[in-house]
Amino acid sequence: MSRSNPFNAPVPGADDVAQPYVFRSPAALGNGVRGVLAAFVLLTLAVIAVMLHGLQLLQQGIDTGISTGLQEELAGTGRLQLNLFRLQLVLMLACYLWAGSWVHRVACNVRALGAKGLDDSPGWAVGWYVVPVMNLVRPMRAMTQVWLASHAPTRWQKLGTPRLLATWWCFWVAGNLSYWFVTQYLRPEHTFEGLHTQQWLLLCGQALNLVAAALFLLVVSRLTRMQVEERERQQAMPAIPTPSLADAFVA
């Protein structure tokens, strides 16, 4: 049994020596991520619209009291909202699978582009997302280094964190913490006031996830393009001739 701590990041640069990396275009995976994310964004907009309608009905119940028609409409809205939540969960899982494959690909590519000294291996760049507590910090560090190394493979350590990445990560963490709070601490409500408050909390979480998904769309698009352009730039550079022993005797 290994005695090493599996949650320790690998020694910087160690995987660069142990494994040669070959550049593989991230465009196809990037298109897949963008497609699933776009579907998730559209579905989330539909969920928000249904939730806003539910809030109007609940407010009507608070103001005027319960009626048979209102109760039936609330029940129908609740069923629709629940079904949309289920579909949203399926799309969210698809997003995780596509995005995980894409993150692994771009993390491998930066090494093929010549970047050295990254703290996390391509596997850990994905794996940190499922490690409790650590997933609040380490994935952002890995993604930041991949972004910077894609922009400038030989001098990425001198660059600062991109604002787009920082903003995306803030919304990502806030959305996940909101979901955790709702699932852990909210209890079923049986009054219009309680349901109204609960619905508002759920709506805030949906809004945070919507913004995070939209920002990640930009991250995927820009980072994919950045790596493709850097690869094309390197391929267009003239090859440096290797001196031979015979050159030493040429006058």
C-alpha positions, 0 to 999 in steps of 0.5 A: 500500500502506498504511504504517500498522501493522495491529496498532495499535489505532485512535485512541480514539473515532475510529470513533465519529465515522466511523461511526454505530452503531445498536443491534441486540439481541444476544439472538438471537446470545447464545442461539446462543452459549449453545446451542453453549457448552452443547453444548460443556460437555456434550461436554467432560464426556463427554470427561472421563468417558472420559478418567478411565476410560482413566486407570483402565485405564492404572493397572490396566496399571501395577499388574497388567501387560498382558493381552489383555482390557485391551489391547482395552478400552484400544484401544476407549477410545482410539478413543472418546476420539479421536472425541469429540476430533474432535467437540469440535473441530467444536463449538469452531469453531462456538463461535468463529464464534458468539462472534465475531459476538456480540462484534462485535454488543455492541461496536457496541451500546455505541457506539449506547448512547452510549459514547465513547473505547473503545480498540478498534473492533468489528472489532478486538474480535474480531480480536485473538483471532487475533493471536499474543501480543497475543491474551493481553491485548488481547481482555480489554481490549476485552471489559472496556471493552465490559462497563463501557460497557454498564453505564454508557455515559457514565462507564465509564472510572471503573469497575473490571474485573469479577471474572467477566471476570478469572476467565474470562480466566485460565481461557481463557488457561490452557486455551489455553496447556495445549493449546499445550503438549500439541500442541507438546511431548508426544510419542507414548508407548508405556508405561503410565507415559508414557501415564498422565502424558500422559492426566493432562495432557490431562485438566487441559487439558480441565478448564480449558476446561470451566471457561472455557466455563462462565464464558463462558456467564455472561459472555454471559448477563449482558452480553446482559441488561445491554445490553438493560436499558440500551437499555430504560432509555434508551428509557423516559427522557422526551425533552428538548424542543429549544428553538426560536427562538420560545421566546425570545419567550414571556414 
